[in-house]
Amino acid sequence: MKALPLLFAALLLTACETARYGAGGVNILIMGEDADPDAVPRDSQVFKRVLDALANELNGEGFNVYDETALTLGGFAQGRLRRTDAEIIDIARSLKRPPIDVAVIYTIYSRSRSLGHADRVYVRIAGRLLDVRAGRRLGNFEVEPPGPAIVAPGCGSPCRLEVVGADARTLARDLGAVLAGKLKEREKPSERTDGGLSTAYTLTFTGFDMKAWMRAACSRP
């Protein structure tokens, strides 16, 4: 009889893990990285457009995409700019409800070149997929349009921001579809022991007193 609770827990763990993989249960957190001085800062509208586009694509593929602000509100400082790698990874690992499996960490770069009669605006999104608990890189990515956007010399900052945002959002949609494909390949059960994802899960026992159970179990003959 002592083995029954342990057997029940083992079966529950197996059932939970199977359900997660069968339902596309990878928990994803999309995080902007802007430590590079040449990167677009996180408080830019461009960053939000990219985040929303990535989230929509991954959600549409059946992954569980969580909002960083919603999960960290009340426990972490909000609105920080130029965050380091260490800070980003620490946040992702610290989240327990739900535990995060994969962090999509991305950086947006934008630069312009003046030609006198027109300006060329270049946009690039670079980043990586990170297995949060194992610290293993699941893949790097870098995307940019086939060519720069052309704007008038007097376009101004709001105009350039709109151009960069439009290009970045388009890139993010395509990127999201590619990342979803890579994650699905990693998520296959046959690959779990060969570079696949080690998905986390949390078990909550309501009304279960572990100390009382141990006392009762140990007192039995």
C-alpha positions as a printed NumPy array, in Angstrom:
array([[  0.   ,   0.   ,   0.   ],
       [  2.914,   2.344,   0.644],
       [  3.837,   2.221,  -3.019],
       [  0.406,   3.325,  -4.254],
       [  0.891,   7.101,  -3.766],
       [  4.288,   6.898,  -5.492],
       [  2.808,   4.868,  -8.34 ],
       [ -0.022,   7.38 ,  -8.68 ],
       [  2.447,  10.264,  -8.822],
       [  4.536,   8.495, -11.468],
       [  1.477,   7.815, -13.617],
       [  0.358,  11.409, -13.218],
       [  3.764,  12.703, -14.298],
       [  3.708,  10.486, -17.386],
       [  0.173,  11.541, -18.275],
       [  0.995,  15.214, -17.899],
       [  4.093,  14.957, -20.064],
       [  2.26 ,  12.998, -22.763],
       [ -0.589,  15.519, -22.78 ],
       [  1.803,  18.435, -23.115],
       [  3.578,  16.998, -26.14 ],
       [  0.382,  15.806, -27.741],
       [ -1.218,  19.254, -27.461],
       [  1.793,  21.308, -28.467],
       [  2.436,  22.112, -24.82 ],
       [  5.737,  23.95 , -25.069],
       [  5.657,  27.126, -22.968],
       [  7.31 ,  30.004, -24.819],
       [  8.378,  33.446, -23.647],
       [  9.316,  36.036, -26.289],
       [ 11.896,  38.458, -24.917],
       [ 13.46 ,  41.526, -26.48 ],
       [ 17.172,  42.088, -26.094],
       [ 18.522,  45.612, -26.621],
       [ 21.882,  45.647, -24.81 ],
       [ 23.723,  46.452, -28.05 ],
       [ 23.961,  50.271, -28.446],
       [ 23.048,  49.841, -32.134],
       [ 19.856,  47.929, -31.32 ],
       [ 16.362,  49.411, -31.366],
       [ 15.339,  49.985, -27.695],
       [ 12.599,  47.867, -26.131],
       [ 10.281,  50.819, -25.576],
       [ 10.007,  51.421, -29.33 ],
       [  6.777,  50.731, -31.233],
       [  8.867,  48.599, -33.582],
       [  9.655,  46.176, -30.766],
       [  5.978,  45.757, -29.936],
       [  5.072,  45.088, -33.559],
       [  7.681,  42.365, -33.826],
       [  6.675,  40.793, -30.514],
       [  2.999,  40.749, -31.509],
       [  3.749,  39.24 , -34.919],
       [  5.942,  36.508, -33.437],
       [  3.369,  35.722, -30.743],
       [  0.536,  35.477, -33.269],
       [  2.461,  33.064, -35.497],
       [  3.571,  30.791, -32.649],
       [  0.123,  30.853, -31.045],
       [ -1.394,  29.924, -34.367],
       [  0.866,  26.872, -34.506],
       [ -0.429,  25.636, -31.15 ],
       [  2.345,  26.748, -28.806],
       [  1.666,  28.357, -25.429],
       [  3.027,  31.888, -25.776],
       [  3.074,  33.904, -22.548],
       [  3.312,  37.643, -22.061],
       [  6.447,  38.68 , -20.182],
       [  4.836,  41.71 , -18.542],
       [  1.869,  39.688, -17.284],
       [  4.103,  36.986, -15.765],
       [  6.626,  39.357, -14.181],
       [  4.28 ,  42.067, -12.92 ],
       [  4.764,  42.561,  -9.191],
       [  7.93 ,  40.496,  -8.955],
       [ 10.346,  42.187, -11.348],
       [ 11.162,  45.762, -12.356],
       [  9.188,  46.776, -15.428],
       [ 10.232,  48.788, -18.469],
       [ 13.973,  48.243, -18.128],
       [ 16.044,  49.108, -21.204],
       [ 19.371,  47.749, -22.438],
       [ 18.975,  44.513, -20.497],
       [ 21.89 ,  42.08 , -20.488],
       [ 21.759,  38.435, -21.492],
       [ 22.177,  37.402, -17.871],
       [ 19.16 ,  39.447, -16.789],
       [ 16.931,  38.059, -19.536],
       [ 17.849,  34.435, -18.853],
       [ 17.474,  34.892, -15.083],
       [ 13.935,  36.203, -15.574],
       [ 12.965,  33.288, -17.824],
       [ 14.375,  30.727, -15.383],
       [ 12.761,  32.372, -12.36 ],
       [  9.223,  31.967, -13.7  ],
       [  7.538,  28.893, -12.21 ],
       [  3.844,  29.35 , -12.928],
       [  3.967,  28.475, -15.695],
       [  7.532,  27.222, -16.081],
       [  9.076,  28.425, -19.323],
       [ 10.519,  25.837, -21.713],
       [ 11.86 ,  28.013, -24.517],
       [ 12.821,  31.685, -24.681],
       [ 12.742,  33.398, -28.064],
       [ 15.313,  36.169, -27.578],
       [ 15.497,  38.695, -30.376],
       [ 17.2  ,  41.982, -31.225],
       [ 16.145,  44.526, -33.871],
       [ 18.758,  46.512, -35.731],
       [ 18.047,  49.527, -37.901],
       [ 20.384,  51.876, -39.741],
       [ 20.051,  54.398, -42.538],
       [ 22.278,  55.64 , -45.323],
       [ 21.848,  59.052, -46.909],
       [ 22.274,  59.334, -50.675],
       [ 21.406,  63.015, -50.918],
       [ 18.36 ,  62.522, -53.111],
       [ 16.963,  59.744, -50.868],
       [ 17.742,  57.725, -47.763],
       [ 17.992,  53.981, -47.525],
       [ 16.719,  52.342, -44.327],
       [ 17.958,  48.852, -43.396],
       [ 16.245,  46.545, -40.897],
       [ 17.448,  43.257, -39.446],
       [ 16.126,  40.909, -36.739],
       [ 18.598,  38.555, -35.065],
       [ 18.306,  36.218, -32.116],
       [ 18.154,  32.683, -30.833],
       [ 15.979,  29.958, -29.351],
       [ 17.091,  28.97 , -25.851],
       [ 16.185,  25.878, -23.838],
       [ 15.701,  27.786, -20.587],
       [ 16.518,  25.077, -18.064],
       [ 19.292,  23.257, -19.913],
       [ 20.824,  26.469, -21.223],
       [ 21.136,  24.839, -24.643],
       [ 20.834,  26.851, -27.843],
       [ 18.157,  25.3  , -30.043],
       [ 19.005,  27.498, -33.007],
       [ 19.972,  30.983, -34.115],
       [ 18.12 ,  33.156, -36.59 ],
       [ 18.692,  36.292, -38.598],
       [ 16.298,  37.8  , -41.135],
       [ 16.269,  40.965, -43.214],
       [ 14.357,  42.22 , -46.259],
       [ 15.801,  41.565, -49.722],
       [ 16.627,  45.271, -49.944],
       [ 16.442,  48.532, -47.991],
       [ 13.391,  50.772, -47.801],
       [ 13.704,  54.073, -49.68 ],
       [ 12.492,  57.222, -47.937],
       [ 12.754,  60.924, -48.695],
       [ 15.674,  62.796, -47.06 ],
       [ 13.241,  64.889, -45.012],
       [ 11.233,  61.884, -43.87 ],
       [ 11.971,  62.506, -40.186],
       [ 11.974,  60.169, -37.222],
       [  8.214,  59.31 , -37.155],
       [  8.296,  58.484, -40.858],
       [ 11.36 ,  56.273, -40.517],
       [  9.85 ,  54.546, -37.501],
       [  6.767,  53.672, -39.538],
       [  8.893,  52.233, -42.342],
       [ 11.059,  50.222, -39.966],
       [  7.998,  48.97 , -38.1  ],
       [  6.259,  47.791, -41.262],
       [  9.342,  45.92 , -42.482],
       [ 10.05 ,  44.43 , -39.059],
       [  6.482,  43.19 , -38.645],
       [  6.578,  41.465, -42.038],
       [  9.919,  39.865, -41.193],
       [  8.593,  38.734, -37.797],
       [  5.585,  36.987, -39.36 ],
       [  7.812,  34.981, -41.678],
       [ 10.271,  34.348, -38.867],
       [  7.521,  33.089, -36.549],
       [  6.478,  30.462, -39.079],
       [ 10.079,  29.257, -39.434],
       [ 10.628,  29.124, -35.657],
       [  7.407,  27.164, -35.207],
       [  8.657,  24.583, -37.686],
       [ 11.986,  24.264, -35.866],
       [ 10.273,  23.866, -32.496],
       [  7.909,  21.21 , -33.811],
       [ 10.862,  19.207, -35.068],
       [ 12.487,  19.485, -31.633],
       [  9.202,  18.543, -29.949],
       [  8.839,  15.154, -31.652],
       [  8.781,  12.37 , -29.009],
       [ 11.36 ,  10.341, -30.94 ],
       [ 13.865,  13.145, -30.574],
       [ 13.359,  13.907, -26.886],
       [ 16.423,  11.946, -25.89 ],
       [ 18.507,  13.242, -28.791],
       [ 18.549,  17.   , -28.58 ],
       [ 14.804,  17.379, -28.139],
       [ 13.058,  19.723, -25.749],
       [ 12.981,  18.863, -22.054],
       [  9.548,  20.229, -21.294],
       [  8.797,  21.429, -17.763],
       [  5.589,  20.935, -15.857],
       [  4.218,  21.86 , -12.456],
       [  2.119,  19.561, -10.263],
       [ -0.131,  21.044,  -7.599],
       [ -1.591,  18.751,  -4.915],
       [ -4.59 ,  20.443,  -3.353],
       [ -5.318,  19.466,   0.252],
       [ -2.436,  17.002,   0.342],
       [ -0.35 ,  17.06 ,   3.525],
       [  3.011,  15.472,   2.657],
       [  4.261,  15.496,   6.277],
       [  1.125,  13.753,   7.538],
       [  1.323,  11.169,   4.758],
       [  4.984,  10.446,   5.532],
       [  4.215,  10.041,   9.244],
       [  1.404,   7.61 ,   8.463],
       [  3.418,   5.686,   5.903],
       [  6.429,   5.3  ,   8.186],
       [  4.312,   4.155,  11.118],
       [  2.766,   1.295,   9.161],
       [  4.274,  -2.214,   9.516]])
